[in-house]
Amino acid sequence: MLDLAHILAASRHIDPVFLDSPIASDSQLDTQLGCQVLAKVELGNPIGSFKGRGTELFCATSLLEAQGLVCASAGNFGQGLARAAVRRGHPCTVFAAKNANNVKVDAMRRFGADVHLAGVDFDAAKAAARRHASAHGLRFVEDGVDPALAEGAGTIALELLRDTNFDVIVLPLGNGALLAGVGTVLRELAPHIEIIAVVARNAPAMKLSLESGHVVETDHAETIADGIAVRVPIASTLADLRACCDDAVAVSEQDIFDAMRLAYRYLDRLTESAGATGLAAILADRQRYAGRRVATILSGGNIPLDLRDRLLATR
């Protein structure tokens, strides 16, 4: 588990533009799903994602002067790291898959990252990033591994506990920084709250690994939820992640898109696929959440243009 004291102190190191995000709700959405949904909206900050919390904390507390960084990203983590690092004088190189979301790739470059497209998916890009960091003597930053990245994400849970009451939280699971941060806070301060992690059914490696207790790699991770399209889980984090959740569930591609439609129709939020998977889990299993107060996190809003057009056409 992470250090709760570090999470409690984290906000003083994080740019305030990432803090105190709103909680959205709608009575019609509640009627549709049969529960009270409390959606923490992590979309209105400069990178359109919760990732800025952890990358801000990491760059403020964990780097040597002018230290160069390398990471792999589907896009949101790379944006957060580039913005936090470059503003503090740290060169930042990001590796992304050749088929990465162009909206995210362009944003990473706008924030000052040197972006390389390599490999067929995120995990292949991560392998290329490791090789580059080793060859050039740069620090490799792996999302989900450095404690500060998860501790920054944990500030979301502190804000939820401060601002509302809920029985269960349902949140996306990619490399695990969000689950680790939120889970640590809730296990320590509100252990009665049930924690459900959500993966895409087409990218089940994290769910399979948590259930088996060891890394289960998959051959593919082909899902519209690119932000959680993990094929190779991180072995060193699995035990902590298992302690941070009560269950891991998988949602279909249709559930994910339908959840994006719900967020747009009832909450007036354009949420990317991975960012809507918590809502998708509620939609897919309404009986489990019936009559309960259910928190979730709309964790990113960087939607590919073709998917955005498809979503806008359905309202």
C-alpha positions as CSV (number, residue, x, y, z in Angstrom):
1,M,0.0,0.0,0.0
2,L,1.1,3.6,-0.5
3,D,1.8,6.1,2.2
4,L,-1.4,7.8,3.2
5,A,0.6,10.7,4.7
6,H,2.1,11.4,1.3
7,I,-1.4,11.5,-0.2
8,L,-2.7,13.8,2.5
9,A,0.2,16.2,1.8
10,A,0.2,15.8,-2.0
11,S,-2.1,18.7,-3.0
12,R,0.4,21.3,-2.0
13,H,2.7,20.1,-4.8
14,I,0.0,19.8,-7.5
15,D,-1.0,22.7,-9.8
16,P,-4.5,23.8,-8.5
17,V,-5.9,23.5,-12.0
18,F,-6.0,19.7,-11.4
19,L,-7.6,19.8,-7.9
20,D,-11.2,20.1,-6.6
21,S,-12.9,18.7,-9.7
22,P,-16.7,18.8,-9.7
23,I,-19.1,15.9,-9.0
24,A,-21.8,15.6,-11.6
25,S,-25.2,13.9,-11.0
26,D,-28.6,13.8,-12.7
27,S,-31.9,12.4,-11.5
28,Q,-32.8,11.0,-15.0
29,L,-29.5,9.1,-15.1
30,D,-30.2,7.7,-11.7
31,T,-33.6,6.5,-12.8
32,Q,-32.1,5.0,-15.9
33,L,-29.5,3.0,-13.9
34,G,-31.5,2.4,-10.7
35,C,-28.9,3.9,-8.4
36,Q,-27.6,7.3,-7.4
37,V,-24.5,8.0,-9.6
38,L,-21.9,10.5,-8.4
39,A,-19.4,11.2,-11.2
40,K,-16.2,12.8,-10.3
41,V,-15.4,14.8,-13.5
42,E,-11.6,14.8,-14.3
43,L,-12.1,16.4,-17.7
44,G,-11.9,20.2,-17.2
45,N,-8.1,20.6,-16.6
46,P,-5.4,21.4,-19.2
47,I,-4.8,17.8,-20.2
48,G,-8.4,16.6,-19.9
49,S,-7.5,13.8,-17.6
50,F,-6.8,12.8,-13.9
51,K,-3.2,12.0,-14.8
52,G,-2.0,15.6,-14.1
53,R,-2.4,15.0,-10.4
54,G,0.2,12.2,-10.2
55,T,2.6,13.7,-12.8
56,E,2.6,17.0,-11.0
57,L,3.5,15.4,-7.7
58,F,6.1,13.2,-9.3
59,C,7.9,16.0,-11.1
60,A,7.7,18.2,-8.0
61,T,9.2,15.7,-5.6
62,S,11.1,12.9,-7.4
63,L,13.5,14.4,-9.9
64,L,17.1,15.7,-10.1
65,E,17.7,19.1,-11.6
66,A,17.2,19.1,-15.4
67,Q,16.9,15.3,-15.4
68,G,15.6,14.0,-18.7
69,L,12.6,11.6,-18.8
70,V,11.3,8.9,-21.0
71,C,7.9,7.2,-20.7
72,A,5.4,5.2,-22.7
73,S,1.8,6.3,-22.9
74,A,-1.5,5.9,-24.7
75,G,-1.7,9.6,-24.4
76,N,-3.0,11.0,-21.2
77,F,-0.1,10.0,-18.9
78,G,2.3,11.4,-21.6
79,Q,0.4,14.7,-21.6
80,G,0.6,15.0,-17.9
81,L,4.3,14.1,-17.7
82,A,5.2,16.4,-20.5
83,R,3.4,19.4,-19.0
84,A,4.7,18.9,-15.5
85,A,8.3,18.1,-16.6
86,V,8.8,20.7,-19.3
87,R,7.5,23.5,-17.1
88,R,10.1,22.5,-14.6
89,G,13.0,22.3,-17.0
90,H,13.0,18.5,-17.7
91,P,13.2,17.2,-21.3
92,C,10.5,14.7,-21.8
93,T,10.3,11.9,-24.5
94,V,7.2,9.9,-24.9
95,F,6.8,6.6,-26.8
96,A,3.3,5.7,-28.1
97,A,2.0,3.0,-30.3
98,K,1.9,3.6,-34.1
99,N,-1.9,3.6,-33.9
100,A,-2.2,5.9,-30.9
101,N,-5.0,8.4,-30.7
102,N,-3.9,11.3,-32.8
103,V,-5.7,13.8,-30.5
104,K,-3.5,12.6,-27.6
105,V,-0.4,12.5,-29.7
106,D,-0.9,16.1,-30.9
107,A,-1.5,17.2,-27.3
108,M,1.6,15.6,-26.0
109,R,3.6,17.5,-28.6
110,R,1.9,20.8,-27.7
111,F,3.0,20.3,-24.1
112,G,6.6,19.9,-25.2
113,A,7.1,16.2,-25.5
114,D,9.4,14.6,-28.1
115,V,7.0,11.9,-29.3
116,H,8.1,8.7,-31.0
117,L,5.6,6.3,-32.5
118,A,6.8,2.7,-32.1
119,G,5.2,-0.7,-31.9
120,V,1.7,-2.1,-32.5
121,D,0.3,-1.3,-29.1
122,F,1.1,0.3,-25.8
123,D,3.2,-2.5,-24.3
124,A,5.3,-2.6,-27.5
125,A,5.8,1.2,-27.2
126,K,6.8,0.7,-23.5
127,A,9.5,-1.8,-24.5
128,A,10.9,0.7,-27.0
129,A,10.8,3.5,-24.4
130,R,12.8,1.3,-22.0
131,R,15.4,0.7,-24.7
132,H,15.7,4.4,-25.5
133,A,16.1,5.4,-21.9
134,S,18.8,2.8,-21.3
135,A,20.7,3.8,-24.5
136,H,20.6,7.5,-23.7
137,G,21.0,7.4,-19.9
138,L,17.6,8.9,-19.2
139,R,15.2,8.2,-16.4
140,F,12.4,5.8,-17.5
141,V,9.1,6.7,-15.8
142,E,6.6,3.9,-15.7
143,D,3.0,4.8,-15.1
144,G,1.7,2.7,-12.2
145,V,5.1,2.1,-10.6
146,D,6.4,5.2,-9.0
147,P,4.5,5.8,-5.8
148,A,4.1,9.6,-6.4
149,L,2.0,8.9,-9.5
150,A,-0.5,6.9,-7.6
151,E,-0.3,9.2,-4.5
152,G,-1.3,12.1,-6.7
153,A,-4.3,10.2,-8.0
154,G,-5.3,9.4,-4.4
155,T,-6.2,13.1,-3.9
156,I,-9.4,12.3,-5.9
157,A,-10.5,10.0,-3.1
158,L,-9.8,12.6,-0.5
159,E,-12.0,15.1,-2.4
160,L,-14.8,12.5,-2.8
161,L,-14.8,11.8,1.0
162,R,-14.8,15.5,1.8
163,D,-17.6,16.4,-0.6
164,T,-20.1,13.5,-0.6
165,N,-21.1,10.1,0.8
166,F,-21.1,6.9,-1.2
167,D,-21.4,3.1,-0.7
168,V,-19.3,1.9,-3.6
169,I,-16.8,3.3,-6.1
170,V,-16.4,1.9,-9.7
171,L,-13.2,3.0,-11.5
172,P,-11.2,2.3,-14.6
173,L,-8.2,0.0,-14.3
174,G,-5.2,0.4,-16.6
175,N,-1.7,0.2,-15.2
176,G,-3.2,0.8,-11.7
177,A,-2.1,4.2,-10.5
178,L,-5.7,5.3,-10.1
179,L,-6.8,2.2,-8.2
180,A,-3.7,2.2,-6.0
181,G,-4.2,5.9,-5.0
182,V,-7.9,5.8,-4.5
183,G,-7.8,2.3,-2.9
184,T,-5.2,3.3,-0.4
185,V,-7.2,6.3,0.8
186,L,-10.5,4.4,1.0
187,R,-9.0,1.3,2.8
188,E,-7.5,3.6,5.4
189,L,-10.2,6.2,5.9
190,A,-13.5,4.5,4.7
191,P,-13.0,0.8,4.7
192,H,-16.7,0.1,4.5
193,I,-16.8,1.4,0.9
194,E,-16.7,-1.3,-1.8
195,I,-14.1,-0.8,-4.5
196,I,-14.7,-2.2,-8.0
197,A,-12.1,-2.0,-10.7
198,V,-13.1,-2.2,-14.4
199,V,-11.3,-3.4,-17.5
200,A,-12.4,-3.7,-21.1
201,R,-13.5,-7.3,-21.9
202,N,-11.2,-7.1,-25.0
203,A,-8.2,-6.2,-22.8
204,P,-8.6,-8.5,-19.7
205,A,-5.0,-8.9,-18.6
206,M,-5.3,-6.8,-15.5
207,K,-8.5,-8.6,-14.3
208,L,-7.0,-12.0,-15.1
209,S,-3.8,-11.1,-13.2
210,L,-5.6,-9.8,-10.1
211,E,-7.7,-12.9,-10.0
212,S,-4.8,-15.4,-10.4
213,G,-2.3,-13.5,-8.3
214,H,0.4,-13.5,-11.0
215,V,1.0,-11.7,-14.3
216,V,-1.2,-13.0,-17.1
217,E,-0.3,-11.6,-20.4
218,T,-2.6,-11.6,-23.4
219,D,-1.7,-11.6,-27.1
220,H,-4.0,-8.7,-27.9
221,A,-5.6,-5.7,-26.2
222,E,-7.9,-4.4,-28.9
223,T,-10.5,-2.1,-27.4
224,I,-11.8,1.4,-28.0
225,A,-10.8,2.1,-24.4
226,D,-7.1,2.8,-25.4
227,G,-6.3,4.3,-22.0
228,I,-6.7,0.9,-20.3
229,A,-5.6,-1.3,-23.1
230,V,-3.0,-3.2,-21.0
231,R,-1.6,-6.5,-22.4
232,V,1.4,-6.9,-20.0
233,P,0.6,-6.1,-16.4
234,I,3.3,-4.8,-14.0
235,A,4.2,-7.7,-11.7
236,S,5.5,-5.6,-8.8
237,T,2.2,-3.8,-8.3
238,L,-0.3,-6.7,-8.4
239,A,-0.3,-7.5,-4.6
240,D,-1.1,-3.9,-3.7
241,L,-3.7,-3.6,-6.4
242,R,-5.4,-6.8,-5.2
243,A,-5.5,-5.2,-1.7
244,C,-7.1,-2.1,-3.1
245,C,-10.2,-3.6,-4.7
246,D,-13.0,-6.0,-3.8
247,D,-13.6,-7.1,-7.3
248,A,-12.5,-6.6,-10.9
249,V,-15.1,-6.7,-13.7
250,A,-15.0,-6.6,-17.5
251,V,-17.3,-4.6,-19.8
252,S,-18.0,-5.0,-23.5
253,E,-17.2,-2.5,-26.2
254,Q,-21.0,-1.8,-26.6
255,D,-21.3,-1.1,-22.8
256,I,-18.4,1.3,-23.0
257,F,-19.9,3.3,-25.9
258,D,-23.4,3.3,-24.3
259,A,-21.8,4.7,-21.2
260,M,-20.2,7.4,-23.2
261,R,-23.6,8.2,-24.6
262,L,-25.1,8.3,-21.1
263,A,-22.4,10.7,-19.8
264,Y,-23.0,13.0,-22.8
265,R,-26.8,12.8,-22.7
266,Y,-27.4,13.2,-18.9
267,L,-24.2,14.8,-17.6
268,D,-23.3,16.9,-20.7
269,R,-19.8,15.5,-20.6
270,L,-17.8,14.2,-23.5
271,T,-15.9,11.3,-21.9
272,E,-13.3,9.1,-23.7
273,S,-13.8,5.4,-23.8
274,A,-11.5,4.4,-20.9
275,G,-12.9,7.3,-18.8
276,A,-16.4,5.9,-19.1
277,T,-15.7,2.3,-18.1
278,G,-16.9,2.9,-14.5
279,L,-20.2,4.1,-15.8
280,A,-20.2,1.1,-18.2
281,A,-19.9,-1.3,-15.3
282,I,-22.9,0.2,-13.6
283,L,-24.9,0.0,-16.8
284,A,-23.9,-3.6,-17.4
285,D,-24.9,-4.9,-13.9
286,R,-27.6,-2.6,-12.6
287,Q,-28.8,-5.2,-10.1
288,R,-25.5,-5.1,-8.3
289,Y,-25.8,-1.3,-7.7
290,A,-29.5,-1.0,-7.3
291,G,-30.5,1.6,-4.7
292,R,-26.9,2.4,-3.7
293,R,-24.9,5.6,-3.9
294,V,-22.3,4.8,-6.5
295,A,-19.2,7.0,-7.1
296,T,-17.3,6.8,-10.3
297,I,-14.6,8.8,-12.1
298,L,-14.9,10.2,-15.5
299,S,-11.2,10.0,-15.9
300,G,-10.4,11.4,-19.3
301,G,-12.0,13.3,-22.2
302,N,-9.5,13.0,-25.1
303,I,-11.7,11.3,-27.7
304,P,-10.5,10.4,-31.2
305,L,-12.3,12.6,-33.8
306,D,-14.0,9.7,-35.5
307,L,-15.4,8.4,-32.2
308,R,-16.4,11.9,-31.2
309,D,-18.4,12.3,-34.4
310,R,-20.1,9.0,-33.8
311,L,-21.0,10.0,-30.3
312,L,-22.3,13.4,-31.2
313,A,-24.5,11.9,-33.8
314,T,-26.3,9.7,-31.3
315,R,-27.5,12.3,-28.8
